[in-house]
Structures are given as C-alpha cells and as structure tokens.
Amino acid sequence: MFIRHFKGEPSTHVIQYKSGKVTQQGAGLSFFYTPFNTTVVAIPTTTRDASFIFNEPTADYQDIAVQGQCTYRLIDPERVAALLDYSIDPRSQRYKTDDPEKLEGRILNALQAQARSWIRDRSLEEVLAGTEPLTAVMLNQVRSEAALEELGVRVESLYLTAITATPETKKALEAEYREALLRRADQAIYDRRAAAVAEERKIKQSELNTEIELEQERQKLVELESKNNLTQAQAEAEADAMKLKPYAELPGPVLVSLAAREWAQRGGSIDALTITPDLLNQITSLINRKES
C-alpha cells in the first residue's frame, strides 16, 4: 500500500514534512500520508525527567558526588525540529536517530558545568552544608543558558537528592564529628559539675552568713542582757542603800532592839537562851543609862 494513516498522541507536537516542506503541524495530528515522500516529526510537549549523578572536586581537592533529578520541557517544538532530528518511523513511532537522547545529555552537561563552577570555589564543609544553595545556583544559571534557550528547552525544576563525599572522606568526617560530640559531652559534664560545685559553694556561703548573723544577734542579746542585769543590780543596790541609810545613824542597842521587835512580830520563838556575863553587863549598862 502506498497510502498509510498516522495518528499522533495529544501530548506530542507532530510536524508533517512532504518533499522537504512542512505541510501541517499541531498536537495529536491524524492524517494519511505516502511513505516515499513524507517525514513525520514527533516532539513531546509534556515535561520529562532526567536523573543525574556526577563527581566534582572542591576547592580543597576533595571529591564529592552530586545526585539529583531535573524536569524539563520543550517549549518551542519548531525550533527543536530545526536543530535536532526528531523524525520517527510512522508505523512504530520510534525515533530514527539518537538526537532526543543527546538533548538530555546537553541539559545534564549544562547542569554539571554550573555545579562545577560553584563547587570548585568552596571547601568540602561548605559544599556539604546543604543542597539548597547549589540547587538555587544551578537552576537559575541553567535557565539562562543560551544553548538551551536556542534549542527551545526550559528546565522547570531541579532537585538535588544528595551531596556526598567519598567513603574515605566520609569516614574521616564522621570520626571528626564523633570526636567533636564527645568533646561537647565532656564539656557538658564538666559544666554540670562546675555548676553543682558553684551551687554548693553558694549554699555553704549562705549557711555561713546565716550563722554569722545569728552569732552577731546572739552577741547583741548577751550584751543587752548583761547591761540589763548590771542596771538591775545597781538599782537594787541603790534601793537597799536607801533602805538601810536611816539605820546607819542609830546606836547599836537600838538596832538590836528593833531587830528583836521585828523578830517577835514575825512570830519568832526561843527554845533556849544563853546569857553570858558580857551580855548581862551590856544589858545592865543599857538599863542604867536609860534610868539616868
């Protein structure tokens, strides 16, 4: 048969060339054609994913691996068809050349070039700090890549799933990080002990200050008690002196008589009385003196 039918997919921009000239184009075209003078070009208009992984050295000559995925789309099918061969076998709808795969390679090469220029200016620690800075740089730069704009390609999104060092470097970094963690743990223990000692010192100092204050208050109390006792003793002595002052001017016999009277008034009794010659002489003298 010299006439065949072709039916394109809605997600494919189809261009029909007949005798080297474009006869029709559009998404999901369906048409009859003659194989000997017709060429069919099919350019996908949906987004496509391309995974990648590549190794690059850092500024301190350490190799790292960058792994991720980009999503791109062909936004200008006519320009793509003019620069790359997207012709297909109408019956099998397979591409006749490897240009579609080459396009993906060009995109990945552009991504790698942008990543290389960023990584080589930074140390290993800076590169491994996170994927966000490198992702932003790669996406912004590749979107303004002139070669990709000329091909009618737009990178819609970019994701970096991992930035890793070589196994030997990774082990060294892990060992260094473990040592840092151990040092931090030791420092935390030391700080905790130092804080406990400081708190204990504060408690003991507070207790000592309390004891000093108590002793000072006790000293003040003792001094006050001593002063009060002395004042009371002086007052009692003065009172006794004032009470005894009238008796100081009385003669001895009168004092004896007063004492005897007070004793008798208090109900005193005499069980036995001994009168010595001296006492008898004194009493006799006292009686004679009164009579005279």
C-alpha positions as CSV (number, residue, x, y, z in Angstrom):
1,M,0.0,0.0,0.0
2,F,1.2,3.5,-0.9
3,I,-1.1,5.4,1.4
4,R,-1.0,5.0,5.2
5,H,-2.5,6.6,8.2
6,F,-0.8,8.2,11.1
7,K,-2.4,9.2,14.4
8,G,-0.4,11.3,16.9
9,E,-0.8,11.5,20.6
10,P,-2.3,14.6,22.2
11,S,0.9,15.2,24.2
12,T,3.0,15.2,21.1
13,H,3.6,18.1,18.7
14,V,3.5,16.4,15.2
15,I,5.0,18.0,12.1
16,Q,4.4,16.5,8.7
17,Y,7.0,17.2,6.0
18,K,6.2,16.3,2.4
19,S,9.0,16.6,-0.1
20,G,11.0,18.6,2.5
21,K,8.3,21.1,3.2
22,V,6.0,21.5,6.2
23,T,2.5,20.6,5.2
24,Q,0.9,20.7,8.6
25,Q,1.7,20.6,12.3
26,G,0.0,20.5,15.7
27,A,-0.7,18.4,18.8
28,G,-2.1,15.0,18.2
29,L,-2.4,15.3,14.4
30,S,-4.1,12.5,12.4
31,F,-3.5,12.2,8.7
32,F,-2.9,10.0,5.7
33,Y,0.5,10.0,4.1
34,T,2.6,8.4,1.4
35,P,5.8,6.8,2.9
36,F,8.1,7.6,0.0
37,N,7.9,11.4,0.3
38,T,6.6,12.0,3.9
39,T,8.6,12.6,7.0
40,V,6.9,12.7,10.4
41,V,8.5,14.6,13.3
42,A,7.1,14.0,16.8
43,I,8.2,16.3,19.6
44,P,6.9,15.6,23.1
45,T,5.3,18.7,24.8
46,T,5.0,17.2,28.3
47,T,7.6,17.5,31.0
48,R,10.3,14.9,31.0
49,D,12.6,13.9,33.9
50,A,16.3,13.3,33.7
51,S,18.3,11.8,36.6
52,F,22.0,12.5,37.0
53,I,24.9,11.9,39.2
54,F,28.4,13.3,38.7
55,N,31.6,13.8,40.7
56,E,33.4,17.2,41.2
57,P,36.4,18.3,43.2
58,T,36.0,21.0,45.8
59,A,38.4,24.0,46.4
60,D,40.4,21.8,48.9
61,Y,40.7,19.0,46.3
62,Q,38.1,16.7,47.9
63,D,35.8,14.7,45.5
64,I,32.1,14.9,46.1
65,A,29.2,13.3,44.3
66,V,26.1,15.3,43.3
67,Q,23.0,13.3,42.7
68,G,19.6,14.6,41.6
69,Q,16.9,15.0,39.0
70,C,15.7,17.8,36.7
71,T,12.4,18.3,35.0
72,Y,12.5,20.0,31.6
73,R,10.1,20.7,28.7
74,L,10.4,21.6,25.0
75,I,8.6,24.9,24.8
76,D,9.4,25.6,21.1
77,P,8.8,22.4,19.0
78,E,9.6,24.1,15.7
79,R,13.0,25.3,16.9
80,V,13.7,21.9,18.3
81,A,12.8,20.3,15.0
82,A,15.0,22.7,13.1
83,L,18.1,21.9,15.3
84,L,17.6,18.3,16.2
85,D,16.3,15.2,14.3
86,Y,13.1,14.1,16.0
87,S,11.8,12.2,13.0
88,I,10.1,8.9,13.7
89,D,9.1,5.8,12.0
90,P,5.3,6.5,11.5
91,R,4.4,2.8,11.9
92,S,6.4,2.1,15.1
93,Q,6.6,5.7,16.2
94,R,10.2,5.2,17.3
95,Y,12.9,7.9,16.7
96,K,15.2,7.2,13.8
97,T,18.2,8.9,15.5
98,D,19.6,9.3,19.0
99,D,19.2,13.1,19.0
100,P,16.4,13.0,21.6
101,E,18.9,11.3,24.0
102,K,21.6,13.8,23.0
103,L,19.3,16.7,24.1
104,E,19.0,15.2,27.6
105,G,22.8,14.9,27.6
106,R,23.2,18.6,26.7
107,I,20.9,19.6,29.6
108,L,22.8,17.5,32.1
109,N,26.1,18.8,30.8
110,A,24.9,22.4,31.4
111,L,23.8,21.4,34.9
112,Q,27.2,19.9,35.6
113,A,29.0,22.9,34.3
114,Q,27.1,25.2,36.6
115,A,27.6,22.9,39.5
116,R,31.4,22.6,38.8
117,S,31.9,26.4,38.8
118,W,30.1,26.7,42.2
119,I,31.7,23.7,43.9
120,R,35.3,24.4,42.9
121,D,35.2,27.8,44.7
122,R,34.1,26.2,48.0
123,S,35.6,23.9,50.6
124,L,34.2,20.5,51.4
125,E,32.5,21.6,54.5
126,E,30.7,24.4,52.7
127,V,29.5,22.1,49.9
128,L,28.3,19.5,52.3
129,A,26.4,22.1,54.4
130,G,23.2,21.7,52.4
131,T,21.7,21.2,48.9
132,E,19.7,24.4,48.8
133,P,22.4,26.9,47.8
134,L,23.7,24.7,45.0
135,T,20.2,23.9,43.8
136,A,19.3,27.6,43.5
137,V,22.5,28.4,41.6
138,M,22.2,25.5,39.2
139,L,18.5,26.2,38.4
140,N,19.0,29.9,37.9
141,Q,22.1,29.6,35.7
142,V,20.8,26.7,33.6
143,R,17.5,28.6,32.9
144,S,19.6,31.4,31.4
145,E,21.8,29.1,29.4
146,A,21.9,30.4,25.9
147,A,22.4,27.0,24.3
148,L,19.3,25.6,25.9
149,E,17.3,28.7,25.0
150,E,18.4,28.3,21.4
151,L,17.1,24.7,21.5
152,G,13.7,25.8,22.9
153,V,14.3,23.9,26.2
154,R,13.2,25.1,29.6
155,V,14.3,23.4,32.9
156,E,11.1,23.6,35.0
157,S,12.5,22.2,38.3
158,L,15.7,20.8,39.8
159,Y,16.1,18.6,42.9
160,L,19.3,17.5,44.5
161,T,18.8,14.4,46.4
162,A,22.3,14.0,47.9
163,I,25.7,15.7,48.0
164,T,28.1,13.1,49.5
165,A,31.9,12.8,49.9
166,T,33.9,9.7,49.0
167,P,33.7,6.8,51.5
168,E,37.2,7.5,52.9
169,T,36.5,11.2,53.4
170,K,33.1,10.5,54.8
171,K,34.6,8.2,57.4
172,A,37.1,10.9,58.4
173,L,34.4,13.4,58.7
174,E,32.3,11.1,60.8
175,A,35.2,10.4,63.1
176,E,35.9,14.1,63.5
177,Y,32.3,14.8,64.2
178,R,32.1,11.9,66.7
179,E,35.1,13.4,68.5
180,A,33.5,16.8,68.5
181,L,30.4,15.3,70.0
182,L,32.4,13.5,72.7
183,R,34.2,16.8,73.5
184,R,30.9,18.5,73.8
185,A,29.6,15.8,76.0
186,D,32.7,16.0,78.2
187,Q,32.4,19.8,78.4
188,A,28.7,19.4,79.3
189,I,29.6,17.1,82.1
190,Y,32.3,19.4,83.3
191,D,30.0,22.4,83.1
192,R,27.3,20.5,85.1
193,R,29.8,19.5,87.8
194,A,31.2,23.0,87.9
195,A,27.7,24.4,88.3
196,A,27.0,21.9,91.1
197,V,30.1,22.9,92.9
198,A,29.3,26.6,92.5
199,E,25.8,26.0,93.8
200,E,27.1,24.0,96.7
201,R,29.6,26.9,97.4
202,K,26.7,29.3,97.4
203,I,24.7,27.2,99.8
204,K,27.6,26.8,102.2
205,Q,28.3,30.5,102.0
206,S,24.7,31.3,102.6
207,E,24.7,28.9,105.7
208,L,27.9,30.6,107.0
209,N,26.4,34.0,106.5
210,T,23.3,32.9,108.4
211,E,25.4,31.5,111.3
212,I,27.4,34.7,111.4
213,E,24.2,36.8,111.5
214,L,22.9,34.5,114.3
215,E,26.1,34.8,116.3
216,Q,26.0,38.6,115.9
217,E,22.4,38.7,117.0
218,R,23.3,36.4,120.0
219,Q,26.2,38.6,120.9
220,K,23.9,41.7,120.8
221,L,21.5,39.8,123.0
222,V,24.1,38.8,125.5
223,E,25.4,42.3,125.7
224,L,21.9,43.6,126.2
225,E,21.2,41.0,128.9
226,S,24.5,41.9,130.7
227,K,23.7,45.6,130.5
228,N,20.2,45.0,131.9
229,N,21.5,42.8,134.7
230,L,24.0,45.4,135.6
231,T,21.4,48.1,135.6
232,Q,19.1,46.0,137.7
233,A,21.9,45.2,140.2
234,Q,22.8,48.8,140.5
235,A,19.1,49.8,141.0
236,E,18.7,47.1,143.7
237,A,21.9,48.2,145.4
238,E,20.8,51.8,145.5
239,A,17.4,50.8,146.8
240,D,19.0,48.7,149.6
241,A,21.3,51.6,150.4
242,M,18.4,53.9,150.7
243,K,16.5,51.5,152.9
244,L,19.5,51.0,155.3
245,K,20.6,54.6,155.4
246,P,18.2,55.6,158.3
247,Y,19.6,52.7,160.4
248,A,23.1,53.8,160.0
249,E,22.5,56.8,162.3
250,L,21.0,54.6,165.1
251,P,23.1,53.3,168.0
252,G,23.8,49.6,168.2
253,P,21.5,48.8,171.1
254,V,18.6,50.4,169.3
255,L,19.3,48.3,166.2
256,V,19.3,45.2,168.4
257,S,16.0,46.2,169.9
258,L,14.5,46.9,166.5
259,A,15.7,43.6,165.3
260,A,14.3,41.8,168.3
261,R,11.0,43.5,167.9
262,E,10.8,42.6,164.2
263,W,11.7,39.1,165.0
264,A,9.0,38.9,167.7
265,Q,6.4,40.4,165.3
266,R,7.1,37.7,162.8
267,G,6.2,35.1,165.5
268,G,9.7,34.1,166.4
269,S,10.2,31.8,169.4
270,I,13.2,31.0,171.7
271,D,13.8,27.4,172.7
272,A,16.9,28.2,174.7
273,L,18.6,31.4,175.7
274,T,22.2,31.7,176.9
275,I,23.2,34.9,178.7
276,T,26.9,35.4,179.1
277,P,28.4,37.7,181.7
278,D,29.4,40.1,178.9
279,L,25.8,40.2,177.5
280,L,24.5,40.7,181.1
281,N,26.8,43.6,181.7
282,Q,25.8,45.2,178.4
283,I,22.1,44.9,179.2
284,T,22.6,46.3,182.8
285,S,24.6,49.2,181.4
286,L,21.9,49.9,178.9
287,I,19.2,49.9,181.6
288,N,21.2,52.1,183.9
289,R,21.8,54.6,181.1
290,K,18.1,54.8,180.3
291,E,17.3,55.4,184.0
292,S,19.9,58.1,184.3
